[in-house]
Amino acid sequence: MAALGAGRWARALQKARGQGFIHPFFVARAASGVTKDMLPGACPKTPEEIAAAAKKYNLSIHDYKPHPDDGMGFGDYPKLPNRSQQERDPWYQWDDPEFRRNWGEPMHWDFDVYIRNRVDTSPTAMDWKTMSSTLLGFVGGMLLLFYLGEVFPAYQPVAPKQYPFNNLYLERGGDPEKQPEEEAKNYKI
């Protein structure tokens, strides 16, 4: 059985002898990919073309709005709202739950920007003005406190170090024949 498969393989390689050994692999690679039906067509101009494009992308005529024909090559691909997948219902039974989309549903042109671990366009708990003023107020308050700490430093209160035996008079080179001139003040706490 293995010899029969090896014989077919050898005949296929012999047919492709002029193109080289790797040619069959490139032919197989070129056979995969996007079909012509999946590629965007020309930008629709008439109502009939708009209806055909809406049907092609599985949208109603009211929901279908093409990209403007500005030479960017969008063609008849629908202009979908800039909404991240994070906004979509997590409890719905999606055909593809990782990307929260169903089979046959058109994808956003910038699909990779709006996946769940990238941009989140969900509504926030507070508006942008409140968030930015809160952040700037906090950072400004911290900078003010740092400045005041530099201008008016606060240190722990420090007393002179206390040593026993009359402030180590002899150990510091004092004369053993004389008494120290100052009596050391040792505080008891």
Secondary structure, DSSP 8 states (H G I E B T S, - for coil): -HHHHHHHHHHHHHHTTTT-TTHHHHHHHHTSS--TTTS--S---SHHHHHHHHHHTT--TTT--B---SSSS-TT-B------GGGS-TTS--SBTTTTB-TT----TTGGGSSTTS---S--SS-HHHHHHHHHHHHHHHHHHHHHHHHS-----------HHHHHTTTTT--TTS--SS-------
